[in-house]
Amino acid sequence: MNLQLRYRLLFSYIRQYLNACDSERRPRLTVTKFNTSRHPPNSAAAQLRTRWYKFVVIYRMQWLSLYSMFTLYLIAGINHFWHPRMYQRIMPPYIPYHLPMVYVSGVCEMVFALLLLPIATRWLAAWLIIALLIAVFPANIQMAIDYSRRHNPYTWLAILRLPIQLLLILWAWQFTKRS
């Protein structure tokens, strides 16, 4: 559908809405069928339109993925300051200075989340997030070991965190390409 037809359709919707509001009844929009014989389904214009719609859908999915990742890491970083004892308990005993390490990882998560937003630093933030996820992986292993030794009812959740960590790495991997 070319631009002129789209504008015509948009203005017909607006006209219908204004007429319905003037008569104080509920707005009712009807779709007008246009003559599609100008662009049969296999024509170059139809294929271009299909490619354009796919591009828009993929762009929106990437945008949603990016802002979801930003939100996840920002909230996780804030949670390091809100509930530091939870993170201290899962740290392996061979790592010194548990509380400062929890705070450092929280700051890193928040800074890396903020670095995801600008296009210029997105690739760097993604690599840093991958490095952070690899660095905190021993804490997740320690959590699974401790829960299984104590026969904690949430052992299954601690074990489930291990493959989820790999999925988070794959999720960050999609933003490692320089734009």
N, C-alpha and C positions, 0 to 999 in steps of 0.2 A: 504494500500500500504506500503510495507516494505521500509526500509531505502535505500536499494540498488536500488530499482526501482525509488525512488525519486531522488537519485543522477543521475541515468541514464537519467531520464527525464530532470533534470536541465542541465546536460551537453549537451543533445541534443538541448535544447533551446539556450544555449550559442554558440554551434557549428553553429546552423542556423543563429544566429545573426551575428557572425563573418563572415560567408560565405556571408551573404547579404551585410555586410559593405564592404567586399573586392570587390564585384561586383558593388558597388555604386548604389544599388537599395534599396528601402525601406525594412527594416527587416520585415519578415513575419513569425510568429510563428504558428506552427501547433501542435495540441494536438494529441499525439499518444495514441491510446486506448490499454490498457494492458489487459491481460487475467484476468478476475475477477473470474474465476471459482475456483481459489485457495481459495478465501474468499467469499462464497456466502453471500447475504445480511443479513441473520439471524445468521451468525456464530459469535463466540465469538470475533474474530478479528475485524469484522465489527462493532459490538456493542462497542468494546473498542475504535475504531477509532471515532465513533459517540460521545461517551462520551468525548473523548479528544478534539474534535472540539467544543463541547458545553462548556467545561472548558475554552478553549482559548477565545471564544466569551464572556463569562461571565467575565473573567479576564480583557479583553480589555474594557468592559463596565464599570467595577469598576474603572479601571485606568482613563478612560475618566471622570467619575463622580467625582473622587477625585480631579483631576487637574482642572476641571470646578469649583468645590467648592473653591479650593485654589484661583483661579483667581478672582472669584466673591467677596470673602471676602477681598482679597488684594486690589482690585480696590475700593470696598466700603470703606475700611479704609482710603485709600488715598483721596477719595472724601470728607471725613469728614474734612480734612485739606484744600482741594481745595475750597469747598463751605460750610463753617461752618454755614453761615446765614440760609441756607435752613434747616439744622438740628435744629438750635436754634428755628426757627418758629414753628416747630411741637412738641416741648417739652411741656409737661403739666406745667401749672403755679405753681403747688405745688412742683416742683423739683427745688432746688436752684442751682445757679452757672451754668447757661446754657452752656456758652462757654467752661469752663473747662470740663464739662460732655461730650460735643460733642467730644472734643479732646481725652478724656479718652476712650470713646467708639471706636473712630477711631484707637487708638493704640491697643486696645484689639482685634479689628477685624484683624488688620495686624499681630499681634503676634499669634493669634489663627490660622490664615491661614498658617503661617510658621510652626506652630506645627503640622499641618496636614500632612506634607510631611514625616518626619521620622516615621517609623512603630512603634517605641517604644513609641512615644507620640501621636499617632493618636487618640487613644481612649480618652485620656485626652482632646485633642483639640476639639473633637466632643462634649464631655460633656460641655466644656466651651462655645462652640458656641451655644449649646442648652440653656444654662443659659443666655447667652447674648441676644439671640432672645426673651426669656421670659422677660428679663429686659427691652428691648426696645419696647415691645408690647404696653405699655401705651402711648408711643409717637405716635404709629400708630393709636391707638384709638382716641387720641387727634386730630390728623390730619384729620381723618374722621369727627369728630364732628365739627371742625373749618370749613372745606370745606362745610359741609352741611348747617351750619349757614350762611355762606357768599354766598350761592348759587353759588359756584365755579363750572365752567363747568367740572372740573376734579374730582368731588365728587365720581363718579363711580370708578375712579382709586384708590382713597384713601380707598374706601370700599373694592375694590378687593385686596388691600395689606394685609388685615386681614387674609383671608384664605391662601394667599401665604406665610404668616409668618408660618402658621402651616405646610405647605408643606416643607418649609425650615427646620423646626424642624425634620420632618420625614426623610428628606434627610440626615441631620447630624446624625440621629439615626443609620443609617446603618454602620457608622464607630465607634460606641461605643464599639464594641466587641474587647477585647484584642487579639492581634495576637500572 
